[in-house]
Amino acid sequence: MKRVLPSLAMTLALALPGGIARAADPASTPGDGSVLPFPPTPSASIAGPTLQESKHQRRVEQSHLPEDAPNILIILLDDVGFGLPDTYGGPIHTPTLSRLANEGISYNAFHTTAICSPTRAALLTGRNHQRVGSGTIAERAVDWDGYTGVIPRTSATLAKVLGEYGYKTAAFGKWHNTPATQTTAMGPFTLWPSGEGIGFDYFYGFLAGETSQWEPRLVENFNPVEPPHDATYHLSEDLAEKAVTWLRKHRAFAPDKPFFMYWAPGAAHGPHHVFSEWADKYKGQFDDGWDALRERTFERQKALGWIPPDTQLTPRAESMPGWDSIPESQRAFQTRLMEVFAGFVEHVDVQVGKVIDELDRLGVRDNTLVFYIFGDNGSSAEGQNGTISELLAQNNIPNTLDQHLAALDQLGGLDALGGPKVDNMYHAGWAWAGGTPFQHTKLIASHFGGTRNPMAVSWPAKIAADKTPRSQFHHVNDIAPTIYEVLEITPPEVVDGFAQDPIDGVSLAYTFSDADAPGRKTKQYFDNNGSRGLYKDGWLASTFGPLTPWLTVSPGLATWDSSEDVWELYDLSKDFSQAENLADREPERLAAMKAEFLEVAEANKAFPIGAGIWLRIHPEDRIKTPYTSWQFDATTTRMPEFTAPGLGRESTHVVIDAELPEKASGVLYALGGASGGLSLYMDEGRLVYEYNMLVIERYRVASAEKIPAGAHRIEVDTTIAKPGAPALVVLSVDGAEVARTEVARTVPVAFTASETFDVGTDLGSPVSLDYFERRPFAFDGQIHAVTVQLKREPGL
């Protein structure tokens, strides 16, 4: 990956530390787009000493875009694999994807990074994910340059560049590219979607990697938004409605400007939440299990011509259970999980259709270039053996299916799946089937089950409908340079004073009119959690790495040495599905590609290999707030868990000074949500503490006596020896102990991805089922102060 030599634009600039370059004289800034922002259009008027000696003439702002520049719409679904949509042979009805594919063209060799944040960073910048600091998801960021979770200003986003060229820009849905420690109401806001470092004019969605579809943690630009407590509400529908509204505002206020919209819903990432009628559409369709589903999908893919006729169906990993091993007593649970997921996917595809329909209604569909990327990685195996609490996998907490089923029985049985009281995800076997015909799943960058996603591209004005699949090898980092080529934009060398990193992607616009055009992308590396590979000239060398997503504990994770990994080699020109490992037949080629991978990885800041698993081995190094004490009051709400005190995972002492009315009720403070968290609340005068250990275990204790009205000092003392260890929780009022409980095990990393710490209320989904129907269960007294002190030893 060689850097380009400085051009005239760069030599005109004064290079400063940190990759910043500033023009020595604004008048010398070139107007060719190599330096952004563009220089201002000079006045056309003449200013003399007097009005009589002056001439007034309106300046004409220069357009930097080709005539009739298209609108751009990128749709990016989440955690859906290659073998899912019926558009291309899968079991799930995807009418909007089919419509766009039928009106345009499709790609069957398009790739992602195998994980959320990195794919999005590569998509929006046109660079490799670790080059832009995104080697892992934002919440697992560590302090090596390729893994900080910070998209650098030296790699300007599509939104930033297109905005400078006159586009109106908006993003909707999942963001997941802002450092977790920068998501509070105090910012900094630079790396928020509508912050100056990213550049969208408007954002409506959530910042974290996932959220409840029923009670999502939303922001609009920089402002928190609470969804209604309404049984008819669903996030995917909300996102479609907001996108339609924005398009209408664009028509009203800026009809002469093209738009760029990035629509990236939370679906179908866990939790799998959808109305039961959508899941019911799939009743009985998966009763014969994932092995049979995979066989059916494979045959349909071949019949449609979506995959080559000589493609081989790859086998299931030995460590993944077959359907035959699932006891009859558990099968209804497993099939319902898949029905819910299928309904969730179809539902979100229908919401995409609402946005496309609006383009038609507004008369702009013909000149809108649409990229519908079906997944930011392969299907997710993080549901492991089937779960009602998906964060168990993220926390590496051992659990049994019996625990899930027992907890589910208390929540309404199978009818609760997909609803607001659980965070269900399907068995990893369904994810594997969702990647047909490839091996493996999300989080595996060595095999196409984790990295290959279908894509449809539609642009009625310029792309003729063609059902022949585009099989040129391409990657998500190719979308930005494709857009730049279409718009005749040369990627800028300086943006906002920052010298720019080279673009890694290769435009795929050459495939728009020619399905058989020789591929132009000759090399691409992959790396995620230590699974990795190098594509070069039709060959792929790769290795699985240390992490097995469908296992709670990956054997040997802590002692893994990347230099000892066994690599595989595939000739993709003859082997579409990576079915035939040629490592033993081509040892010299494999050795050369392994060596080249290391060169490419180092150039892209991918070292140390496997940095993404560091926090799985060392949870004590998770992202921490720098504070050890806090002073809160009732104005403290929506504090993201990753920036809040570690109340459920560390030893803490909390003191609350409050004024209680008679029979006081309501939340004093809460952290987390229905999927896991803790809450201290009053209920008809009694003090209650609940620790919701990721749904499958709950620990609740209440004071024996009611606390009388008046001013009181309430204390909660929690002792936890180490991450994940048991906790002793002692409640006191006015210096006297009123209750205590032991929590058998605690959450070592996080209760949730997007829920928050709130004082005086429990916003979002409720931690406790006791007040589910009363949420947000605002406290009916006065909270003067909540003081939290971590009981860490010095230096920790």
C-alpha positions in Angstrom: 0.0 0.0 0.0 2.2 2.9 -1.3 1.3 6.5 -0.6 1.0 8.8 -3.5 3.5 11.5 -4.1 2.5 15.0 -3.1 0.7 17.0 -5.8 0.7 20.7 -6.4 -2.1 20.9 -3.8 0.1 19.5 -1.2 3.2 21.5 -2.1 1.0 24.6 -1.8 0.2 23.6 1.8 2.3 23.9 4.9 2.5 20.5 6.6 2.1 20.5 10.3 2.4 17.8 13.0 -0.5 15.3 13.2 -1.1 15.1 9.4 -2.5 18.6 9.3 -1.8 20.8 6.3 -2.9 24.4 6.1 -2.8 26.7 3.1 -0.2 29.4 3.4 -2.6 31.8 1.7 -6.3 31.1 1.2 -6.2 32.8 -2.2 -3.7 30.1 -3.3 -6.1 27.2 -2.5 -6.7 25.3 -5.7 -10.3 25.0 -6.9 -10.0 21.6 -8.4 -11.2 19.7 -5.3 -7.8 18.5 -4.3 -8.2 20.7 -1.2 -11.5 20.9 0.6 -13.4 23.0 1.4 -13.4 24.7 -2.0 -12.2 28.4 -2.0 -15.1 30.8 -1.7 -16.5 32.3 -4.9 -15.1 35.8 -5.2 -17.5 38.7 -5.3 -18.8 39.8 -8.7 -19.5 43.3 -7.4 -17.1 46.3 -7.5 -16.8 48.2 -4.2 -15.7 51.9 -4.6 -15.4 54.6 -2.0 -19.0 55.6 -2.6 -22.2 54.0 -3.9 -21.9 56.0 -7.0 -18.5 54.5 -7.7 -19.6 51.0 -6.9 -21.3 48.2 -8.9 -23.5 45.5 -7.5 -23.8 42.1 -9.1 -24.7 38.8 -7.4 -21.9 36.3 -7.6 -22.8 33.0 -9.2 -21.8 30.1 -7.0 -19.8 27.5 -9.0 -21.1 24.0 -9.2 -18.4 21.3 -8.8 -20.6 18.4 -9.9 -21.4 17.0 -13.3 -24.7 18.1 -14.7 -27.6 16.0 -13.5 -25.5 14.4 -10.7 -27.5 11.5 -9.2 -28.8 11.2 -5.8 -27.1 8.5 -3.8 -28.8 6.0 -1.4 -26.8 3.4 0.5 -28.9 0.7 2.3 -26.9 -1.5 4.7 -28.6 -4.3 6.7 -27.0 -5.8 9.7 -26.0 -9.4 10.5 -27.6 -11.1 7.5 -25.8 -13.6 5.4 -25.3 -14.6 1.8 -27.9 -17.4 1.8 -30.9 -15.7 3.4 -32.8 -13.6 0.9 -35.2 -15.4 -1.5 -34.1 -12.9 -4.1 -31.0 -15.1 -4.5 -32.4 -18.5 -3.3 -32.7 -18.1 0.4 -35.8 -18.8 2.6 -36.7 -15.2 3.6 -39.0 -13.1 1.5 -37.2 -9.9 0.5 -39.5 -8.1 -2.0 -37.6 -4.8 -2.0 -34.2 -6.4 -2.6 -35.8 -8.4 -5.4 -37.3 -5.3 -6.9 -34.0 -3.5 -7.0 -32.2 -6.6 -8.3 -34.7 -7.0 -11.1 -34.4 -3.3 -12.0 -30.7 -3.3 -11.8 -27.7 -5.6 -11.3 -26.5 -7.9 -8.5 -23.1 -8.9 -7.1 -22.2 -12.4 -5.8 -18.6 -11.7 -4.9 -18.9 -8.6 -2.8 -17.2 -8.6 0.6 -17.3 -7.0 4.0 -14.9 -7.2 7.0 -16.9 -9.8 9.0 -17.9 -7.4 11.8 -20.0 -4.2 12.3 -18.0 -1.1 13.0 -15.1 -2.0 10.7 -17.4 -2.6 7.7 -19.1 0.7 8.2 -15.8 2.6 8.6 -14.5 1.1 5.4 -17.7 1.8 3.5 -17.9 5.4 4.5 -14.2 6.2 3.9 -13.1 4.0 1.1 -10.2 2.8 3.2 -9.2 -0.5 4.8 -10.8 -0.8 8.3 -7.6 -0.8 10.4 -6.1 2.1 8.4 -9.0 4.1 9.8 -8.7 2.8 13.4 -11.5 0.4 13.2 -10.0 -3.1 13.6 -12.8 -4.0 16.1 -16.1 -2.8 17.3 -16.3 0.5 19.1 -17.0 -1.0 22.5 -13.9 -3.4 22.3 -11.5 -0.6 21.2 -8.0 -0.9 22.6 -5.0 1.4 22.4 -3.2 0.2 19.3 -3.5 2.5 16.3 -5.6 0.2 14.2 -8.1 -0.5 17.0 -8.9 2.8 18.6 -12.4 3.1 17.2 -11.5 6.6 15.9 -12.0 7.4 12.2 -9.2 9.9 11.7 -9.7 13.2 10.1 -7.1 12.1 7.6 -9.7 9.8 6.0 -12.6 12.0 5.2 -16.0 10.3 4.9 -18.3 10.2 1.9 -20.6 12.6 3.8 -17.8 15.1 4.3 -16.6 15.0 0.7 -20.1 15.0 -0.9 -21.2 17.7 1.4 -18.4 20.0 0.2 -19.5 19.3 -3.4 -23.1 20.5 -2.6 -24.9 17.3 -1.6 -27.4 17.3 1.2 -26.6 14.4 3.5 -28.5 12.3 6.0 -27.9 9.1 8.0 -30.5 6.9 9.7 -30.3 4.0 12.0 -27.2 2.3 13.4 -24.0 4.3 13.6 -21.5 2.3 15.7 -18.5 4.4 14.7 -18.2 6.9 17.6 -15.9 5.9 20.4 -18.0 4.6 23.3 -16.5 7.1 25.7 -17.6 10.0 23.5 -21.3 9.3 23.5 -22.5 11.3 26.5 -24.4 14.6 26.5 -21.0 16.3 27.0 -19.5 14.9 23.8 -17.1 15.6 22.3 -19.4 15.6 19.2 -16.7 15.7 16.5 -17.1 12.0 15.7 -20.9 11.8 16.0 -22.6 11.3 12.6 -23.4 15.0 12.3 -20.2 16.2 13.9 -17.6 18.1 11.9 -15.3 15.1 11.8 -17.9 12.9 10.0 -20.0 15.4 8.2 -23.7 14.3 7.8 -26.1 17.2 7.8 -28.7 15.2 9.7 -28.7 12.0 11.8 -31.6 10.0 13.4 -30.7 6.7 15.0 -28.6 5.1 17.7 -24.9 5.4 18.3 -24.2 1.9 19.8 -23.9 -1.4 18.0 -27.4 -2.5 18.9 -30.5 -1.4 20.7 -34.0 -2.6 21.5 -36.4 -2.3 18.5 -39.2 -1.5 20.9 -37.5 1.1 23.2 -34.4 2.2 21.3 -31.8 4.6 22.7 -32.2 7.2 19.9 -30.6 10.6 19.2 -31.5 13.2 16.6 -28.3 15.0 15.6 -27.0 15.6 19.2 -30.2 15.4 21.1 -31.6 12.4 22.9 -35.0 11.1 21.8 -37.4 8.9 23.7 -39.7 6.7 21.6 -43.3 6.3 22.7 -44.4 3.6 25.0 -46.7 2.3 22.2 -47.3 -1.3 21.3 -47.5 -0.4 17.6 -44.0 1.2 17.6 -41.0 -0.5 15.9 -37.6 1.1 15.2 -37.4 -0.1 11.6 -40.7 1.5 10.8 -39.7 4.7 12.6 -36.4 4.9 10.6 -38.4 4.5 7.3 -40.8 7.2 8.3 -38.0 9.6 9.3 -36.2 9.0 6.0 -39.4 9.7 4.1 -39.9 12.9 6.0 -36.4 14.0 5.4 -36.8 13.3 1.6 -39.9 15.5 1.6 -38.1 18.3 3.4 -35.2 18.0 1.0 -37.7 18.5 -1.9 -39.2 21.5 -0.1 -36.0 23.3 1.0 -33.2 22.2 -1.4 -34.8 20.7 -4.6 -31.8 21.9 -6.7 -29.3 19.9 -4.7 -28.7 16.2 -4.9 -28.9 14.1 -1.7 -26.8 11.4 -0.1 -28.7 9.1 2.3 -27.2 6.3 4.4 -30.0 4.1 5.7 -28.6 1.4 8.1 -31.3 -0.1 10.4 -30.5 -2.1 13.5 -32.2 -5.2 11.8 -31.3 -7.9 11.8 -28.7 -7.6 14.5 -29.7 -9.0 17.9 -31.9 -8.7 19.7 -34.3 -10.2 17.2 -37.4 -8.1 17.9 -40.5 -8.0 15.6 -44.3 -8.2 15.7 -45.5 -11.8 16.1 -47.5 -11.6 12.9 -44.3 -11.3 10.9 -42.8 -14.3 12.6 -46.0 -16.3 12.2 -45.6 -16.0 8.4 -42.8 -18.5 8.7 -44.5 -21.0 11.0 -43.4 -24.6 10.2 -41.0 -23.6 7.5 -37.9 -24.5 9.5 -39.1 -27.5 11.3 -36.6 -29.8 9.6 -33.7 -27.8 10.9 -30.7 -25.9 9.7 -28.9 -28.8 7.8 -32.0 -29.4 5.6 -32.5 -25.6 5.2 -28.9 -25.3 3.9 -29.5 -28.1 1.4 -32.7 -26.5 0.0 -31.1 -23.1 -0.2 -28.1 -24.5 -2.1 -30.3 -26.1 -4.7 -32.3 -22.9 -5.2 -29.1 -20.8 -5.5 -27.9 -23.1 -8.3 -31.3 -23.2 -10.0 -31.4 -19.4 -10.1 -27.8 -19.2 -11.5 -26.8 -17.2 -8.5 -23.8 -19.4 -7.9 -21.8 -21.4 -10.4 -23.2 -24.9 -11.3 -20.0 -26.6 -10.1 -20.1 -24.9 -6.6 -19.7 -27.4 -3.7 -21.7 -27.2 -0.5 -19.2 -26.9 2.3 -19.6 -29.0 5.5 -20.6 -27.9 9.0 -17.7 -27.3 11.4 -17.2 -30.2 13.8 -17.7 -27.9 16.8 -21.2 -26.8 15.6 -24.1 -29.1 16.5 -26.2 -30.7 13.8 -30.0 -30.5 13.9 -30.2 -34.2 14.7 -28.4 -33.5 18.0 -31.1 -31.1 19.2 -33.5 -32.9 21.6 -37.1 -33.0 20.5 -38.1 -31.0 23.7 -36.0 -28.1 22.5 -36.9 -28.0 18.9 -40.0 -25.8 19.2 -37.8 -23.2 20.9 -35.1 -23.4 18.2 -37.5 -23.2 15.3 -39.4 -20.3 16.8 -36.2 -18.3 17.1 -35.6 -18.8 13.4 -39.2 -17.8 12.6 -38.8 -14.6 14.6 -35.5 -13.8 12.8 -37.0 -14.5 9.4 -39.9 -12.2 10.1 -37.5 -9.5 11.4 -35.6 -9.6 8.1 -38.7 -9.5 5.9 -40.1 -6.7 8.0 -37.0 -4.5 7.6 -36.9 -5.2 3.8 -40.4 -4.0 3.6 -39.4 -0.8 5.4 -36.7 -0.3 2.8 -39.5 -0.5 0.2 -41.2 2.5 1.8 -38.1 4.6 1.2 -37.8 3.4 -2.4 -41.6 4.1 -2.9 -41.0 7.6 -1.8 -38.3 8.2 -4.3 -40.9 7.1 -7.0 -43.5 9.4 -5.5 -41.1 12.4 -5.6 -40.1 11.6 -9.1 -36.4 11.2 -8.3 -36.1 7.4 -8.5 -34.8 7.3 -12.0 -31.7 9.4 -11.2 -31.0 7.8 -7.8 -28.1 5.4 -7.5 -29.0 2.8 -4.9 -26.6 0.4 -3.3 -28.5 -2.2 -1.3 -25.8 -4.1 0.7 -27.4 -7.1 2.3 -25.4 -7.3 5.4 -22.3 -5.7 7.1 -21.0 -9.2 7.7 -22.3 -12.8 7.6 -25.1 -14.1 9.8 -24.3 -13.9 13.5 -23.5 -17.0 15.5 -23.5 -15.0 18.8 -26.8 -16.5 19.8 -24.7 -19.7 20.2 -27.1 -22.4 21.3 -30.1 -20.2 21.1 -30.7 -17.5 23.7 -33.1 -15.1 25.2 -30.1 -13.0 26.4 -27.6 -12.4 23.7 -25.1 -10.4 25.8 -24.2 -13.6 27.6 -22.0 -14.4 24.6 -20.4 -10.9 24.6 -19.5 -11.4 28.3 -18.3 -15.0 27.8 -20.7 -16.1 30.6 -21.3 -19.9 30.6 -25.0 -20.8 30.6 -27.3 -23.7 29.7 -30.3 -23.9 27.5 -32.3 -25.1 30.5 -31.7 -21.7 32.2 -33.0 -19.9 29.1 -36.1 -22.1 28.9 -36.8 -21.8 32.6 -36.6 -18.0 32.4 -38.7 -17.9 29.3 -41.4 -19.9 31.0 -41.6 -17.0 33.5 -42.0 -14.5 30.7 -44.8 -16.1 28.8 -43.2 -19.0 27.0 -42.5 -19.0 23.2 -44.9 -16.2 22.7 -42.4 -13.9 24.5 -39.8 -14.4 21.8 -39.4 -11.3 19.7 -41.0 -9.2 22.3 -39.7 -6.5 24.6 -38.9 -8.6 27.7 -36.2 -10.8 26.0 -33.1 -10.3 23.9 -33.4 -13.4 21.8 -31.1 -14.6 19.1 -31.2 -17.8 17.2 -29.0 -20.9 17.4 -25.6 -20.6 15.5 -26.8 -23.4 13.3 -29.3 -21.1 11.6 -26.5 -18.5 11.1 -24.4 -21.2 9.4 -27.3 -22.0 7.2 -27.7 -18.3 6.4 -24.3 -18.3 4.9 -25.0 -21.1 2.4 -22.9 -22.3 0.5 -19.9 -21.0 2.5 -18.2 -22.0 5.7 -18.7 -20.3 9.0 -20.3 -17.0 10.1 -19.9 -13.4 11.3 -16.6 -12.8 13.1 -14.7 -15.1 10.8 -12.8 -13.1 8.3 -11.0 -16.1 6.8 -14.1 -17.7 5.1 -16.9 -16.2 3.0 -19.6 -17.2 5.5 -18.3 -14.2 7.5 -17.4 -11.8 4.7 -19.4 -12.3 1.5 -22.7 -10.5 1.2 -25.1 -10.0 -1.7 -25.4 -6.5 -3.1 -28.0 -5.1 -5.6 -27.3 -1.8 -7.4 -30.0 0.1 -9.2 -29.8 3.4 -11.2 -32.6 3.3 -13.8 -31.2 6.3 -15.7 -27.8 4.8 -16.3 -27.8 1.0 -15.4 -29.7 -1.4 -17.6 -31.4 -4.3 -15.9 -29.4 -7.4 -16.1 -29.8 -10.7 -14.2 -26.3 -11.9 -14.9 -24.5 -11.8 -11.5 -21.4 -9.7 -11.3 -18.7 -12.0 -10.0 -15.8 -9.7 -9.9 -14.1 -9.7 -6.5 -15.0 -6.5 -4.7 -15.1 -5.2 -1.1 -17.0 -2.6 0.9 -14.1 -0.2 0.6 -14.9 0.0 -3.1 -18.2 1.9 -2.7 -16.7 5.3 -2.0 -14.4 5.3 -5.0 -17.3 4.1 -7.1 -19.3 7.1 -6.1 -16.4 9.4 -6.7 -15.9 8.0 -10.2 -19.6 8.4 -11.0 -19.5 12.0 -9.9 -16.1 12.7 -11.6 -14.6 13.5 -8.2 -10.9 13.0 -7.7 -10.5 12.1 -4.0 -9.2 15.1 -2.2 -5.7 15.3 -0.8 -6.5 17.8 1.9 -9.8 18.1 3.8 -10.3 20.7 6.6 -6.5 21.1 6.7 -5.8 17.4 7.1 -3.6 15.7 4.6 -5.6 12.6 3.4 -4.7 8.9 3.5 -4.8 7.1 0.2 -8.0 5.5 -0.9 -7.7 1.7 -0.7 -10.8 0.8 -2.6 -11.2 0.3 -6.4 -14.2 1.6 -8.2 -16.6 -1.1 -9.4 -18.4 1.3 -11.9 -16.8 -0.6 -14.8 -19.1 -3.6 -14.0 -22.3 -1.5 -14.3 -22.6 -2.2 -18.0 -20.5 -5.3 -18.4 -21.2 -8.4 -16.3 -18.1 -10.1 -17.7 -15.6 -7.3 -17.5 -12.2 -8.5 -16.1 -12.0 -7.7 -12.4 -9.9 -4.7 -11.4 -9.4 -5.5 -7.7 -6.3 -7.6 -7.5 -5.6 -7.6 -3.8 -7.5 -7.3 -0.5 -6.7 -8.4 3.0 -9.1 -9.5 5.7 -8.6 -9.5 9.5 -11.0 -9.8 12.4 -10.3 -11.1 15.9 -7.3 -13.0 14.6 -9.1 -14.7 11.7 -7.5 -13.4 8.6 -6.7 -13.8 4.9 -5.3 -12.3 1.8 -7.0 -12.3 -1.6 -4.6 -11.9 -4.6 -5.3 -12.5 -8.3 -8.0 -15.1 -7.8 -6.4 -16.9 -4.9 -7.2 -16.7 -1.2 -4.9 -17.7 1.6 -6.5 -17.6 5.0 -6.6 -19.0 8.6 -9.5 -19.4 11.0 -7.8 -17.8 14.1 -8.5 -18.3 17.8 -12.1 -17.3 18.2 -15.0 -19.7 17.6 -18.1 -17.4 17.7 -20.6 -20.2 18.4 -18.7 -21.4 21.5 -19.0 -19.6 24.8 -15.4 -20.3 25.5 -13.0 -20.7 22.6 -10.4 -23.3 23.5 -6.8 -21.9 23.8 -7.9 -18.3 23.4 -5.6 -17.0 26.2 -2.6 -18.9 24.9 -3.1 -18.5 21.2 0.0 -17.5 19.2 -0.8 -16.2 15.7 2.5 -17.4 14.3 1.5 -21.0 14.9 -1.8 -20.8 13.0 -2.4 -23.3 10.2 -3.3 -21.6 6.9 -5.5 -22.8 4.0 -5.3 -21.9 0.3 -8.1 -21.7 -2.3 -8.2 -21.1 -6.0 -11.3 -19.0 -6.3 -11.4 -19.1 -10.1 -12.4 -22.8 -9.8 -13.8 -22.9 -6.2 -16.6 -20.5 -5.5 -17.3 -21.7 -2.0 -13.8 -22.3 -0.6 -14.5 -26.0 -0.5 -11.1 -27.4 -1.7 -8.0 -26.5 0.4 -4.9 -26.6 -1.8 -2.4 -25.7 0.9 -0.6 -29.0 0.6 -0.4 -28.8 -3.2 0.8 -25.2 -3.4 3.1 -24.7 -0.4 5.3 -22.1 -2.1 2.3 -20.0 -3.2 0.9 -20.2 0.3 4.2 -19.2 1.9 4.5 -16.2 -0.4 0.9 -15.1 0.4 1.4 -15.5 4.1 4.4 -13.3 4.0 2.6 -10.7 1.8 -0.3 -10.7 4.3 2.1 -9.6 7.0 3.4 -6.8 4.8 -0.1 -5.6 4.0 -1.3 -5.9 7.6 1.6 -3.9 8.9 1.0 -1.1 6.3 -2.6 -1.0 7.4 -2.0 -0.8 11.1 -3.4 -4.3 11.7 -0.6 -5.2 14.2 -0.8 -6.8 16.7 -2.7 -9.6 14.9 -5.6 -10.6 17.1 -5.9 -7.3 19.0 -9.7 -7.6 18.7 -9.7 -10.5 21.2 -7.7 -8.6 23.8 -10.6 -7.7 26.0 -12.0 -11.2 25.8 -8.8 -12.3 27.5 -8.3 -9.2 29.6 -11.7 -7.8 30.5 -10.0 -5.6 33.2 -8.6 -3.5 30.3 -12.1 -2.6 29.0 -12.8 1.0 28.2 -13.1 2.7 31.5 -14.2 6.1 32.7 -11.2 8.0 34.2 -13.3 8.9 37.2 -13.5 7.1 40.5 -16.3 9.2 42.0 -19.4 11.0 40.7 -22.0 13.5 41.9 -25.4 13.0 40.3 -28.9 14.4 40.7 -32.2 14.0 39.0 -31.0 15.8 35.9 -28.7 12.8 35.2 -30.3 10.6 32.5 -29.2 8.8 29.4 -25.6 8.3 30.6 -24.3 5.4 28.3 -23.2 2.3 30.2 -19.7 2.5 28.9 -19.2 5.9 30.4 -21.2 5.3 33.6 -19.9 4.0 37.0 -19.5 0.2 36.9 -22.2 -0.4 39.4 -22.8 -4.0 38.5 -19.3 -5.1 37.8 -17.1 -3.3 40.3 -17.1 -2.6 44.0 -18.9 0.6 44.7 -20.5 2.7 47.4 -23.6 4.8 46.6 -25.1 7.4 48.8 -28.5 8.9 48.0 -29.9 12.0 49.7 -33.6 12.0 49.0 -36.9 13.4 50.2 -39.5 10.6 50.4 -43.2 11.1 50.3 -45.6 8.7 52.1 -45.5 5.3 50.4 -42.7 6.5 48.1 -42.5 4.8 44.7 -40.3 5.1 41.7 -36.7 4.5 40.5 -33.9 6.1 42.5 -31.3 5.0 39.9 -31.1 2.3 37.2 -28.3 1.0 35.0 -29.1 -1.1 31.9 -32.4 -2.4 30.7 -34.6 -5.5 30.3 -31.8 -7.5 28.8 -29.7 -6.9 31.9 -28.9 -4.3 34.6 -29.6 -3.2 38.1 -32.1 -0.9 39.7 -32.7 0.6 43.1 -36.3 1.8 43.6 -39.0 2.5 46.0 -42.3 0.6 45.9 -45.1 1.6 48.2 -42.6 2.8 50.7 -40.2 -0.2 50.6 -36.7 0.0 49.3 -36.0 -2.6 46.6 -32.8 -3.6 44.8 -32.7 -5.9 41.8 -29.8 -7.3 39.8 -30.9 -8.6 36.5 -28.1 -10.9 35.4 -28.9 -10.9 31.7 -32.4 -12.2 32.0 -31.6 -15.8 33.0 -30.9 -14.9 36.7 -32.5 -12.2 38.8 -31.6 -11.3 42.4 -34.1 -9.1 44.3 -34.2 -7.9 47.9 -36.5 -5.4 49.7 -36.5 -3.8 53.0 -38.8 -5.5 55.5 -40.3 -2.3 56.7 -41.6 0.7 54.9 -39.4 3.8 55.0 -41.4 6.8 56.5 -41.8 10.1 54.7 -39.1 12.7 55.1 -35.4 13.2 54.3 -33.3 10.1 54.3 -29.8 8.9 53.5 -29.9 5.7 51.5 -26.7 3.7 50.9 -25.9 0.8 48.6 -22.6 -0.9 49.2 -21.4 -3.5 46.6 -18.4 -5.7 46.9 -17.1 -7.6 43.9 -13.7 -9.2 44.1 -13.0 -9.4 40.3 -14.9 -9.1 37.0 -17.6 -11.7 36.9 -17.2 -12.7 40.6 -20.1 -12.9 43.0 -21.3 -9.7 44.7 -22.4 -8.8 48.2 -24.9 -5.9 48.1 -25.9 -4.2 51.4 -28.7 -1.6 51.6 -28.8 0.9 54.5 -31.1 3.7 55.4 -29.9 6.5 57.8 -26.9 4.3 58.8 -28.9 1.2 59.6 -28.8 -1.9 57.4 -32.3 -2.8 56.0 -31.5 -5.6 53.5 -28.7 -7.5 51.8 -28.4 -10.0 49.0 -25.7 -12.1 47.4 -25.5 -12.1 43.6 -24.0 -15.5 42.6 -22.2 -14.1 39.5 -21.9 -10.6 37.9 -21.5 -9.2 34.5 -17.8 -8.7 33.7 -18.0 -6.3 30.7 -21.5 -4.8 30.1 -25.2 -5.4 30.7 -26.2 -3.9 27.4 -24.8 -2.2 24.3 -26.9 1.0 24.4 -29.0 1.2 27.6 -28.1 3.9 30.1 -27.7 5.1 33.7 -30.6 7.2 34.8 -31.4 8.9 38.1 -35.0 9.2 39.2 -36.3 7.1 36.3 -35.6 4.1 34.2 -35.5 5.2 30.6 -35.5 2.8 27.8 -36.4 -0.8 28.5 -37.0 -1.4 32.2 -34.5 -3.4 34.3 -37.1 -4.9 36.5 -40.3 -6.8 35.5 -41.8 -5.5 38.7 -42.4 -2.1 37.1 -42.6 -3.1 33.4 -46.1 -1.8 33.1 -45.3 1.3 35.1 -42.2 2.3 33.1 -40.3 4.6 33.2 -41.4 4.5 36.8 -40.3 8.0 37.7 -39.6 8.7 41.4 -42.4 10.6 43.1 -40.2 12.3 45.7 -37.1 14.5 45.4 -33.5 13.3 44.8 -31.0 15.9 46.0 -27.8 14.0 45.3 -26.5 10.6 44.3 -22.8 10.1 45.1 -21.0 7.1 43.7 -17.5 6.1 44.8 -15.6 3.2 43.2 -13.8 1.1 45.8 -10.8 0.4 43.6 -7.4 -0.2 45.0 -4.9 2.6 44.1 -3.6 2.3 40.5 -6.5 0.1 39.2 
